[in-house]
Amino acid sequence: MPDLHFDPDAVVADARAVDGLSDFGDDNYRQPLEKLLWSLEYEAKLNDIGRAVLRQRVVDILSTRLRVQAYLKRYPDILEQQIVEPLVIVGLPRTGTTMLHRTIAADHRMYAPLWYEVRFPCPALDWDFTAAGDRRITEAKAEVKAMVDANPELLAIHPMDAMGPDEDIMLLEQSFYSFNMQAFANIPGFDSWIEAQDHTPGYQYFRLLLQFLQWQKKRSGQPGERWVLKAPHHLHYMDLVFKVFPDAKVVQSHRDPVETIPSLASLIAGVWVIYSDQADPVEVGRQWARKFARGMAHSMAVREQLGEARFLDLWFRDTVSQPLEEIRKIYDFLGMELTPEATAEMSRWQDFNRRELRPPHQYTLDQFGFSEEGLQQQFRVYRERFFTG
C-alpha cells in the first residue's frame, strides 16, 4: 500500500478529481478540515487500514460537498423545501433512542434519514431518481459489511443496516462540525479544538442536507409529513437545534449513565481497534464520559432556559417493556394521530428486530477505567434530576 498522507491540499485535489467539480460553496469547511487532517496524521496512530479508510472518508465528504453544490445550481428549488416541526430524539447513547427512532420511522408519514443517505447524502450526478439506479446503496452495504467483518462484535452492540434509519450525526459530519470522527480514532487535538467552536455553520449545513434529502425522497415518490431525527450528539448543541429548527419537538430518553456510558465506551473501543493497533480502551472511557457529562449539562441548561414544554421525557425501562405505549405518548406530544396503519407497521418492524435476535453485548466497567461511584459523581446533577427524588 502506498504511503497515504493527510495533506489538506492533496485531499481536496483528490475530492475534486472524483467528478471534475471545483466549487465547494462557502469555505466554512476548510478550517475544521485542516485541524482534523492534522490530528489524523500526527495523533491518531492509525494502522494501514485506518489511514486508507479515514482518508477516503474525508475525500468522500469533500466530493459530496462538491456534488451538493452542483445539484443546488441545477435545482435551486431544493432550497425551497420546508422542514416542518421535526421530531428530534435525543438521550445518552444506549438509552433506547435507536429503537424509538427506527420504530417511529416505520410510519410512512415520517421521513427518516437512512444509513446510506447520511453516509452519502448526495447521489451521483447522473442519478435517475430511483433506488435501483442509486450507487450509494451498493457502496453503503459494502462499507457496513467491511466494518462488521473487521469486528463482528459490533453487531452485538449496535444494529447496522445500510438501508435502515440511522443517526443524523453523519450529516453533521459533512461539515466536519461533529464528534463523529472521534468515534473512529483518538484525535484529542481536533476534539479539543472543535468543542471550542461555534457549531452554527454545521447545523445550518445539516438543515440544507435535510432539505436536499427531502427533495430526493419526494422525487423518488416517497410521501412524508415530517422528519424523525435521532442523535445523542444533539445533547451537546441543543440550543442550535432550536436555533436552526425553531419548531422542533424533542423527545429525550433517560437511563442511568452508570449503565449507558460503559456500553458506549464498548462501542467506541470496538471501532477504534479497527483503525489503530494502539487503541486504548481506558482513553476511550475518559474521553467519552467527559464529553457526554458536558453535553448533558448543556442540554439541561437549555431546557431550563427554554422551558419544559418543548420536551417530552421517556425512560428506557418503559420503552423496552411497553414501546408502543411510549410511542403513543410521543404522538400525543406531536399532536398526530397514531393510526392503526402506523401501529401495524411499527409492530411488524419490532417483530423482525427483537433484541434477542442479536448476540449478547458483554463488557465490564473496569475495562474502560470506570467505577460505579465515579460515574455517579460525574453525572450527579443529571442523576439527581431524573433518577432520584
C-alpha positions in Angstrom: 0.0 0.0 0.0 1.5 3.4 -1.0 2.1 5.9 1.8 -1.1 7.9 2.4 -0.8 11.3 4.0 -3.4 13.8 5.2 -2.2 16.9 3.5 -5.2 19.2 3.0 -4.4 20.4 -0.5 -3.8 16.8 -1.7 -7.1 15.6 -0.1 -9.0 18.5 -1.7 -7.4 17.7 -5.0 -8.4 14.1 -4.8 -12.0 15.2 -4.0 -12.1 17.5 -7.0 -10.9 14.7 -9.2 -13.8 12.4 -8.4 -16.3 14.3 -10.6 -14.2 17.0 -12.1 -16.0 19.6 -9.9 -14.3 22.5 -8.1 -17.0 24.7 -6.4 -17.3 23.9 -2.6 -19.7 26.8 -2.0 -18.6 28.7 1.1 -15.4 27.8 2.9 -16.7 27.1 6.4 -15.4 23.5 6.0 -11.8 24.5 5.4 -10.5 25.2 8.9 -12.1 22.2 10.6 -10.9 20.1 7.7 -7.3 21.2 8.3 -7.5 20.7 12.1 -9.0 17.2 11.5 -6.3 16.1 9.0 -3.5 17.3 11.3 -4.9 15.2 14.1 -5.3 12.1 11.9 -1.8 12.5 10.6 0.0 13.1 13.9 -2.2 11.9 16.8 -4.4 9.0 15.7 -1.7 6.3 15.4 -3.6 4.8 12.5 -2.7 1.4 11.1 -2.7 0.9 7.3 -6.4 0.2 7.2 -7.1 3.3 9.3 -5.1 5.6 7.1 -6.7 4.3 3.9 -10.3 4.2 5.2 -10.3 7.5 7.1 -8.5 9.4 4.4 -11.1 8.1 1.9 -13.9 9.1 4.3 -12.7 12.7 4.2 -12.4 12.6 0.4 -15.9 11.2 0.2 -17.2 14.1 2.4 -15.5 16.7 0.3 -16.6 15.2 -3.0 -20.1 15.0 -1.6 -20.0 18.7 -0.8 -18.9 19.5 -4.4 -21.7 17.4 -5.7 -24.3 19.1 -3.4 -23.2 22.4 -4.9 -23.7 21.1 -8.4 -27.2 19.9 -7.5 -28.1 23.3 -5.9 -27.1 25.1 -9.1 -29.1 22.7 -11.3 -32.1 22.5 -9.0 -32.4 25.7 -6.9 -35.8 24.7 -5.7 -34.1 22.3 -3.3 -33.7 25.3 -1.0 -37.5 25.9 -1.1 -38.1 22.6 0.8 -39.8 23.3 4.2 -38.6 21.3 7.2 -41.8 21.4 9.4 -41.8 20.5 13.1 -39.1 17.8 13.1 -39.2 15.2 15.8 -35.7 15.1 17.4 -34.9 12.1 19.6 -32.0 12.6 22.0 -30.6 11.0 25.1 -27.3 9.4 26.2 -26.2 6.7 23.9 -27.6 3.2 24.8 -30.9 4.6 26.1 -33.2 3.1 23.5 -33.1 6.0 21.1 -32.3 3.7 18.2 -35.3 1.5 18.9 -37.6 4.5 19.2 -36.3 6.1 16.1 -36.5 3.0 13.9 -39.9 2.1 15.2 -41.4 5.5 14.5 -39.7 5.6 11.1 -41.9 2.6 10.2 -44.8 5.0 9.9 -44.8 6.0 6.3 -45.9 9.5 7.2 -42.5 10.1 8.6 -39.3 10.9 6.8 -36.2 9.3 8.3 -32.6 9.5 7.1 -31.3 6.1 6.1 -27.8 4.9 6.8 -26.7 5.2 3.1 -28.3 8.7 2.9 -26.5 10.1 5.9 -23.2 8.5 4.8 -23.6 9.6 1.2 -26.3 12.3 1.2 -25.8 13.3 -2.4 -26.4 10.9 -5.3 -24.3 10.7 -8.4 -24.7 13.5 -10.9 -26.5 11.2 -13.3 -28.9 9.8 -10.7 -32.2 8.7 -12.2 -34.3 9.3 -9.1 -34.8 5.6 -8.4 -33.3 3.3 -5.7 -32.4 0.8 -8.4 -30.1 3.4 -10.1 -28.5 4.6 -6.8 -24.9 3.5 -6.5 -24.8 4.8 -2.9 -26.7 1.8 -1.7 -24.1 -0.7 -3.1 -21.3 1.4 -1.5 -23.0 1.7 1.8 -23.7 -2.1 2.0 -20.1 -2.8 1.2 -18.9 -0.4 3.9 -21.2 -1.8 6.6 -20.0 -5.3 5.7 -16.4 -4.3 5.9 -16.9 -2.9 9.4 -18.7 -5.9 10.7 -16.1 -8.3 9.0 -13.3 -6.3 10.8 -15.1 -6.6 14.2 -18.1 -8.9 14.3 -18.8 -7.9 17.9 -20.1 -4.5 16.7 -23.5 -6.2 15.8 -23.9 -7.2 19.4 -23.6 -3.5 20.4 -25.4 -1.6 17.7 -27.6 -3.0 14.8 -26.1 -1.8 11.5 -28.2 -1.7 8.3 -27.2 0.3 5.3 -30.9 0.5 4.3 -32.2 1.3 7.8 -32.8 4.6 9.6 -29.7 5.9 11.4 -28.2 8.8 13.3 -28.1 12.2 11.6 -24.7 12.9 13.2 -23.2 11.7 9.9 -25.0 14.6 8.2 -23.3 17.0 10.6 -20.0 15.2 9.8 -20.4 16.5 6.2 -19.4 20.0 7.5 -16.7 18.5 9.9 -18.6 20.1 12.8 -19.4 16.9 14.7 -17.8 14.4 17.0 -18.3 11.5 14.6 -14.6 11.2 13.5 -13.7 10.9 17.2 -15.6 7.6 17.2 -13.1 6.2 14.7 -9.8 7.4 16.2 -8.1 9.1 19.1 -7.7 12.7 17.9 -7.6 14.8 21.0 -6.2 17.9 19.3 -9.1 18.1 16.9 -11.6 17.1 19.7 -10.4 20.0 21.9 -10.5 22.5 19.1 -13.9 21.6 17.6 -15.6 21.6 21.1 -14.5 25.2 21.5 -16.0 26.3 18.1 -19.4 27.8 17.3 -21.2 24.9 15.5 -23.8 27.1 13.9 -22.3 26.5 10.4 -22.5 22.8 10.9 -26.2 22.9 11.9 -27.0 25.2 9.0 -25.4 22.8 6.6 -27.2 19.9 8.3 -30.5 21.7 7.6 -29.6 22.2 4.0 -28.8 18.5 3.6 -32.2 17.6 5.2 -33.8 19.9 2.6 -31.8 18.0 -0.1 -32.8 14.6 1.2 -36.4 15.6 1.4 -36.3 16.8 -2.2 -34.7 13.4 -3.2 -37.4 11.5 -1.3 -40.2 13.4 -2.9 -38.6 13.0 -6.4 -38.5 9.2 -5.9 -42.1 9.1 -4.8 -41.8 8.8 -1.0 -44.6 10.5 0.9 -44.0 12.1 4.3 -45.2 14.9 6.6 -42.3 15.5 9.0 -38.8 14.2 9.8 -38.0 11.9 12.7 -34.3 12.5 13.6 -32.1 11.0 16.2 -28.6 11.6 17.5 -27.2 11.7 21.1 -24.9 14.3 19.6 -27.7 16.9 19.8 -27.4 17.0 23.6 -24.2 18.9 23.1 -25.9 21.6 21.0 -29.5 21.7 22.0 -29.5 25.5 21.7 -28.6 25.1 18.0 -31.3 22.5 17.4 -33.9 25.2 18.2 -31.9 28.0 16.5 -31.9 26.1 13.2 -35.3 24.3 13.7 -37.4 26.7 15.8 -40.5 24.5 15.8 -38.6 21.2 16.6 -40.2 18.8 19.1 -37.6 17.0 21.3 -38.1 13.6 22.9 -35.4 12.7 25.5 -34.8 9.2 26.6 -33.3 8.5 30.0 -31.3 5.7 31.5 -28.7 5.7 34.3 -25.3 6.8 33.0 -23.7 4.0 35.1 -25.4 1.6 32.6 -25.1 3.6 29.4 -21.6 5.2 29.4 -19.7 1.9 29.7 -21.8 0.4 26.9 -21.0 3.5 24.8 -17.3 3.1 25.6 -17.5 -0.5 24.5 -19.0 0.5 21.1 -16.3 3.2 20.5 -13.5 1.0 21.6 -14.8 -1.7 19.2 -14.4 0.8 16.4 -11.0 2.3 17.4 -9.4 -1.1 17.3 -10.3 -1.5 13.7 -8.3 1.6 12.6 -5.5 1.7 15.2 -3.3 -1.1 16.7 -2.7 1.1 19.7 -6.3 1.9 20.7 -6.6 2.4 24.5 -10.0 1.5 26.0 -9.3 3.5 29.1 -8.7 6.6 27.0 -12.0 5.9 25.2 -13.8 5.8 28.6 -12.1 9.0 29.8 -12.9 11.0 26.6 -16.5 9.9 26.1 -17.6 10.1 29.7 -16.3 13.6 30.0 -17.8 14.6 26.6 -21.3 13.4 27.5 -21.2 14.7 31.0 -20.5 18.1 29.4 -23.2 17.6 26.8 -25.8 16.6 29.4 -25.0 19.7 31.5 -25.5 21.9 28.4 -28.8 20.2 27.5 -30.2 20.6 31.0 -29.2 24.3 30.9 -31.0 24.8 27.6 -34.1 23.1 29.0 -34.1 25.4 32.0 -33.8 28.4 29.7 -36.5 27.4 27.1 -38.9 25.7 29.4 -40.1 22.1 29.6 -43.0 22.4 27.1 -40.6 21.7 24.2 -39.5 18.4 25.6 -41.0 15.0 26.3 -39.2 12.7 28.7 -39.3 8.9 28.4 -37.4 6.2 30.4 -35.5 3.3 28.9 -37.2 0.8 31.2 -40.6 1.8 29.7 -39.6 2.0 26.1 -38.3 -1.6 26.4 -41.2 -3.0 28.3 -44.1 -1.1 26.6 -42.7 0.5 23.4 -46.0 1.2 21.6 -47.5 2.8 24.8 -44.5 5.1 25.0 -44.7 5.9 21.3 -48.3 6.8 21.8 -47.1 9.5 24.2 -44.8 10.8 21.5 -47.7 11.1 19.0 -49.8 12.9 21.6 -46.9 15.3 22.2 -46.7 15.9 18.4 -50.4 16.3 18.0 -50.5 13.4 15.5 -52.9 10.5 15.4 -51.2 7.2 15.9 -53.3 5.4 13.2 -54.0 1.7 13.2 -51.9 1.5 10.0 -48.9 3.1 11.6 -49.3 0.9 14.7 -49.3 -2.2 12.5 -46.2 -1.1 10.6 -44.4 -0.4 13.9 -45.4 -3.8 15.3 -44.2 -5.6 12.2 -40.8 -3.8 12.4 -40.4 -4.7 16.1 -41.2 -8.4 15.4 -38.3 -8.5 12.9 -35.9 -6.6 15.0 -36.1 -8.1 18.5 -33.0 -7.5 20.6 -32.8 -11.2 21.5 -32.1 -12.0 17.8 -28.7 -10.3 18.2 -25.8 -11.7 20.2 -25.3 -10.5 23.8 -23.2 -7.4 24.5 -20.6 -8.1 27.2 -18.2 -5.7 28.9 -17.1 -4.6 32.3 -16.7 -1.1 33.8 -13.0 -1.5 34.7 -12.2 -2.3 31.0 -12.6 1.5 30.4 -11.3 2.8 33.7 -14.7 3.3 35.2 -16.1 2.7 38.6 -19.8 2.9 39.6 -19.0 5.6 42.2 -17.0 7.7 39.7 -19.8 7.7 37.1 -22.4 8.5 39.7 -20.4 11.6 40.7 -19.6 12.6 37.1 -23.3 12.7 36.3 -24.5 13.6 39.7 -26.7 16.6 38.7 -28.4 14.7 35.9 -29.0 11.6 38.1 -30.5 13.7 40.9 -32.8 15.4 38.4 -34.1 12.3 36.6 -33.4 9.3 38.8 -33.8 10.3 42.5 -36.3 12.3 44.5 
